[in-house]
Amino acid sequence: MSGAAPAKFRFDLDLGSRQDRGASLSDTAVAALVAQAREEARREGIAEGERAATVKAAQRLTQAAERLADHTAALNAALDDNRHAVLADALGLAAVVGKKLARHLLAEQPTAEIEALLAECLASLDAVPHLVIRCHPELAEALREIAMARIANSGFTGRLVVLGDPDQGMNDARIEWADGGIVREQGALEAEIDQRIAQFLAARRGAPEDKGSAS
């Protein structure tokens, strides 16, 4: 059986055809591909730079916001401290002025507060057997006259005793009866005022009460 003879491999022609196919990409096309690759790389680089810049800007913005929050908190704390200090100074000044005014008025009328205290007692002590008033020795005579006048217009029928006590301040007094008594002490009243101021300031600040008194 005869057949067609196989075609001989033509090495030169095969290589020539390969060279012909490779030459189908012209220099212009290659240059265009290179330019396109460069453009794509440039765009990718720009996009990556923009993403990095955005992230960095967001980080900086977050840091700035945190610093602003810290500064705001510190400022608010400083303002609170300042307001508290101003309030404390104002109350302290009011207390000092009030004390000086009260002392001045008491010096002008040293028996007025004691007389008011006596009137309060006589309103409910008409059945006690005796009433003792302890006061500063310089006020004993004046308070005896005041007490007698008050008793004359009250229902009190017991015995009145007025004692000059050097331990009593000029505006202080102790009124005692068989089963009770009442005390007026200027120093204790001023200490109570200081304590009330301290409690008020502690409540405003939300801190534990200061055991010291206002000056």
VMD Tcl script that draws the C-alpha trace (Angstrom):
set ca {
  {0.00 0.00 0.00}
  {1.45 3.22 -1.05}
  {0.72 6.57 0.47}
  {1.79 10.12 0.23}
  {5.26 10.75 1.48}
  {5.35 12.67 4.72}
  {6.23 16.29 4.43}
  {9.68 17.06 5.47}
  {10.17 19.29 8.42}
  {11.53 22.55 7.21}
  {13.36 23.99 10.12}
  {14.11 27.27 8.43}
  {10.58 27.89 7.38}
  {9.22 27.03 10.82}
  {11.56 29.46 12.41}
  {10.65 31.97 9.84}
  {6.98 31.63 10.61}
  {7.70 32.10 14.34}
  {9.66 35.20 13.59}
  {6.86 36.44 11.41}
  {4.34 35.92 14.24}
  {6.58 37.68 16.81}
  {7.01 40.58 14.50}
  {3.28 41.14 14.42}
  {3.68 43.40 17.57}
  {5.07 46.60 16.24}
  {7.24 48.96 18.19}
  {4.29 51.34 18.46}
  {2.10 48.63 20.00}
  {4.81 47.68 22.45}
  {5.27 51.31 23.40}
  {1.51 51.65 23.86}
  {1.42 48.60 26.13}
  {4.31 49.95 28.19}
  {2.60 53.35 28.45}
  {-0.63 51.69 29.49}
  {1.17 49.64 32.13}
  {2.86 52.75 33.42}
  {-0.44 54.64 33.55}
  {-2.11 51.79 35.40}
  {0.78 51.68 37.83}
  {0.60 55.45 38.29}
  {-3.13 55.34 38.96}
  {-2.74 52.46 41.38}
  {0.02 54.34 43.12}
  {-2.14 57.46 43.38}
  {-5.10 55.42 44.66}
  {-2.89 53.69 47.22}
  {-1.47 57.04 48.27}
  {-4.93 58.48 48.64}
  {-6.01 55.50 50.75}
  {-2.94 55.85 52.92}
  {-3.50 59.60 53.24}
  {-7.14 59.02 54.15}
  {-6.20 56.51 56.84}
  {-3.50 58.83 58.18}
  {-5.91 61.79 58.14}
  {-8.52 59.73 59.99}
  {-5.92 58.73 62.58}
  {-4.85 62.34 63.02}
  {-8.47 63.44 63.29}
  {-9.12 60.78 65.94}
  {-6.03 61.84 67.88}
  {-7.05 65.48 67.64}
  {-10.56 64.62 68.85}
  {-9.11 62.69 71.80}
  {-6.83 65.61 72.70}
  {-9.77 68.00 72.43}
  {-11.86 65.76 74.66}
  {-9.04 65.64 77.23}
  {-8.59 69.40 77.10}
  {-12.34 69.93 77.41}
  {-12.53 67.62 80.42}
  {-9.58 69.40 82.04}
  {-11.16 72.78 81.31}
  {-14.49 71.70 82.78}
  {-12.72 70.38 85.87}
  {-10.83 73.66 86.21}
  {-14.06 75.63 85.79}
  {-15.78 73.46 88.41}
  {-12.87 74.02 90.79}
  {-12.98 77.74 90.11}
  {-16.75 77.96 90.62}
  {-16.43 75.96 93.83}
  {-13.61 78.21 95.04}
  {-15.61 81.36 94.24}
  {-18.68 79.95 96.00}
  {-16.62 78.94 99.02}
  {-15.03 82.39 99.19}
  {-18.42 84.09 98.88}
  {-19.97 81.96 101.61}
  {-16.91 82.37 103.80}
  {-17.06 86.15 103.40}
  {-20.81 86.17 104.10}
  {-20.24 84.13 107.25}
  {-17.50 86.48 108.46}
  {-19.63 89.55 107.79}
  {-22.65 87.94 109.41}
  {-20.70 87.01 112.52}
  {-19.25 90.50 112.87}
  {-22.67 92.07 112.39}
  {-24.24 89.73 114.93}
  {-21.51 90.46 117.46}
  {-21.95 94.18 116.92}
  {-25.71 93.95 117.45}
  {-25.24 91.77 120.53}
  {-22.75 94.26 121.93}
  {-25.37 96.99 121.48}
  {-28.14 94.88 123.09}
  {-26.43 92.12 125.10}
  {-29.61 90.95 126.83}
  {-31.93 90.83 123.80}
  {-31.26 87.22 122.78}
  {-31.33 86.00 126.37}
  {-34.64 87.78 126.96}
  {-36.11 86.10 123.86}
  {-34.90 82.74 125.18}
  {-36.47 83.43 128.58}
  {-39.80 84.38 127.00}
  {-39.79 81.09 125.07}
  {-39.22 79.16 128.30}
  {-41.87 80.97 130.35}
  {-44.51 80.17 127.74}
  {-44.43 76.51 128.79}
  {-42.91 76.46 132.30}
  {-45.66 77.90 134.45}
  {-45.80 74.81 136.70}
  {-42.10 74.34 137.52}
  {-41.06 75.13 141.12}
  {-38.03 77.24 140.26}
  {-36.14 78.77 137.34}
  {-32.39 79.45 137.37}
  {-30.70 81.82 134.94}
  {-26.91 81.68 134.67}
  {-25.37 84.60 132.81}
  {-22.29 86.81 132.68}
  {-21.91 88.65 136.01}
  {-22.20 92.05 134.31}
  {-25.65 91.13 132.99}
  {-27.06 89.56 136.17}
  {-28.84 92.64 137.53}
  {-30.31 93.70 134.21}
  {-31.52 90.16 133.47}
  {-33.10 89.89 136.93}
  {-35.21 92.97 136.21}
  {-36.10 91.72 132.75}
  {-37.03 88.28 134.10}
  {-39.20 89.70 136.88}
  {-41.09 91.84 134.37}
  {-41.62 88.82 132.13}
  {-42.73 86.64 135.02}
  {-45.28 89.24 136.14}
  {-47.03 88.87 132.79}
  {-46.84 85.06 132.65}
  {-48.34 82.16 134.55}
  {-45.06 81.27 136.22}
  {-45.44 81.08 140.03}
  {-42.17 79.43 141.00}
  {-38.98 80.89 142.37}
  {-36.56 82.83 140.13}
  {-32.80 82.68 140.67}
  {-30.36 84.76 138.59}
  {-26.69 83.85 139.01}
  {-23.69 85.71 137.67}
  {-21.45 83.01 136.20}
  {-17.96 84.03 134.98}
  {-17.88 80.97 132.73}
  {-20.69 82.45 130.65}
  {-19.88 84.77 127.76}
  {-21.35 88.24 127.57}
  {-24.12 87.04 125.24}
  {-24.43 83.49 126.61}
  {-26.86 82.12 129.17}
  {-28.14 78.89 130.69}
  {-31.74 78.65 131.82}
  {-32.37 75.61 134.01}
  {-35.37 74.10 135.79}
  {-35.99 70.92 137.76}
  {-36.07 68.47 134.87}
  {-34.54 70.36 131.99}
  {-32.74 73.38 130.65}
  {-31.74 75.33 127.61}
  {-28.44 76.91 126.61}
  {-27.53 79.87 124.45}
  {-23.87 79.90 123.45}
  {-22.60 82.26 120.79}
  {-19.56 80.15 119.97}
  {-21.70 77.04 119.41}
  {-24.05 78.98 117.13}
  {-21.14 80.24 115.03}
  {-19.68 76.73 114.85}
  {-23.03 75.42 113.62}
  {-23.09 78.09 110.90}
  {-19.62 77.00 109.78}
  {-20.73 73.37 109.74}
  {-23.82 74.16 107.65}
  {-21.64 76.02 105.13}
  {-19.20 73.10 104.96}
  {-22.06 70.64 104.41}
  {-23.53 72.81 101.65}
  {-20.21 73.11 99.84}
  {-19.54 69.37 100.17}
  {-22.97 68.59 98.72}
  {-22.38 70.96 95.80}
  {-19.03 69.39 95.05}
  {-20.21 65.84 95.58}
  {-17.31 65.15 97.92}
  {-17.17 63.84 101.50}
  {-17.96 66.46 104.07}
  {-14.99 68.53 105.18}
  {-14.60 68.18 108.92}
  {-12.91 71.59 109.17}
  {-14.93 74.73 109.69}
  {-15.09 77.78 107.42}
  {-12.92 80.64 108.53}
}
mol new
graphics top color blue
foreach p $ca { graphics top sphere $p radius 0.5 }
foreach p [lrange $ca 0 end-1] q [lrange $ca 1 end] { graphics top cylinder $p $q radius 0.2 }
display resetview
